């Protein structure tokens, strides 16, 4: 991740907050202590999601750690880091409407973005779904 030229301080913070949230959830599970955990984790995640553009890029970076072949494939097909992050939402199981609500506050502009991504991946109009993306 550090080699990526587009990584910003906000993305570093978003990835750090994600990791911190996961660490706290795991440690509370092991210690069986959940006092104030949900409030704290919720605060961290709200910070992660505050800037939508940074959220999409930090999602792609986080996903590339667990699934580097998938993210590399997307980039090899000519997708930008933002577009690869968008595909990661599908791979995580979100539907187009949910992604639109998440990143565009319900706007329909995500449909145009999805069309560009489908074209780059050689997918048809109905192919941008979890099962199809997961097989890539």
C-alpha positions in Angstrom: 0.0 0.0 0.0 2.8 2.4 0.8 4.1 2.1 -2.7 0.8 3.4 -4.1 1.4 7.0 -5.3 -2.2 8.0 -4.7 -2.3 7.1 -1.0 -3.2 10.1 1.1 -3.0 10.8 4.8 -6.8 10.4 4.9 -6.6 7.0 3.3 -3.9 6.0 5.7 -6.1 7.1 8.6 -9.1 5.2 7.1 -7.2 2.0 6.8 -5.8 2.5 10.3 -9.3 3.0 11.7 -10.5 -0.1 10.0 -7.7 -2.1 11.4 -8.2 -0.6 14.9 -11.9 -1.4 14.8 -11.2 -5.0 13.8 -8.5 -5.3 16.6 -10.9 -4.0 19.2 -13.7 -6.3 18.1 -11.3 -9.3 18.2 -9.9 -8.4 21.6 -13.3 -7.8 23.1 -14.5 -11.2 21.8 -11.5 -12.9 23.3 -11.8 -11.1 26.7 -15.6 -11.3 26.5 -15.7 -7.6 27.4 -18.0 -5.5 25.2 -18.5 -2.4 27.3 -18.4 0.7 25.1 -17.1 -1.4 22.2 -20.0 -0.7 19.8 -19.9 3.0 20.4 -16.1 3.2 19.9 -16.1 1.0 16.8 -19.1 2.9 15.4 -17.2 6.2 15.8 -14.1 4.7 14.0 -16.3 3.4 11.1 -18.1 6.7 10.8 -14.8 8.5 10.4 -13.8 5.9 7.7 -17.0 6.5 5.8 -17.1 10.3 6.2 -15.2 11.1 2.9 -16.9 8.9 0.3 -14.0 9.0 -2.2 -11.4 8.1 0.5 -13.8 5.4 1.7 -13.9 3.8 -1.8 -10.2 3.9 -2.1 -9.5 2.6 1.4 -12.0 -0.3 0.7 -9.9 -1.2 -2.4 -6.7 -1.1 -0.4 -8.1 -3.1 2.4 -9.6 -5.6 0.0 -6.3 -5.9 -1.9 -4.6 -7.2 1.2 -7.0 -10.1 1.5 -7.6 -10.6 -2.3 -4.6 -9.3 -4.2 -5.2 -11.4 -7.3 -8.7 -10.0 -7.6 -7.7 -6.4 -7.3 -4.7 -6.9 -9.6 -7.0 -8.5 -12.2 -9.3 -5.4 -12.0 -6.4 -3.1 -12.5 -5.1 -5.2 -15.4 -8.4 -4.7 -17.1 -7.9 -0.9 -17.0 -9.9 -0.1 -14.0 -8.8 2.9 -11.9 -8.3 2.4 -8.2 -11.7 4.0 -7.5 -13.4 1.6 -10.0 -11.6 -1.3 -8.4 -12.9 -0.2 -5.0 -16.4 0.0 -6.4 -16.1 -3.6 -7.6 -14.9 -4.6 -4.1 -18.3 -3.5 -2.8 -19.9 -6.0 -5.2 -17.5 -8.7 -4.2 -18.3 -8.1 -0.6 -21.9 -8.9 -1.4 -23.5 -5.4 -1.7 -26.0 -4.8 -4.5 -26.0 -1.8 -6.8 -28.8 0.0 -5.0 -26.9 -0.5 -1.7 -23.7 0.8 -3.2 -25.5 3.8 -4.6 -27.0 4.6 -1.2 -23.6 4.2 0.4 -21.5 6.3 -1.9 -24.0 8.6 -3.6 -26.6 9.1 -0.9 -29.1 7.3 -3.2 -28.2 9.1 -6.4 -28.5 7.2 -9.7 -25.1 8.3 -10.9 -23.7 5.0 -9.8 -25.5 3.4 -12.7 -23.4 5.3 -15.2 -20.2 4.4 -13.3 -21.2 0.8 -13.2 -21.8 0.9 -17.0 -18.3 2.2 -17.6 -16.8 -0.6 -15.3 -18.9 -3.3 -17.0 -17.6 -2.1 -20.4 -14.0 -2.2 -19.2 -14.5 -5.8 -17.8 -16.4 -7.0 -20.9 -19.5 -7.6 -19.0 -23.1 -7.3 -20.1 -25.8 -5.0 -18.6 -27.0 -7.6 -16.1 -23.6 -9.1 -15.3 -22.6 -6.6 -12.6 -23.7 -8.7 -9.6 -22.0 -10.4 -6.8 -21.8 -13.8 -8.4 -20.3 -12.6 -11.6 -17.8 -10.2 -10.0 -16.7 -12.9 -7.5 -15.8 -15.3 -10.3 -13.5 -12.8 -12.0 
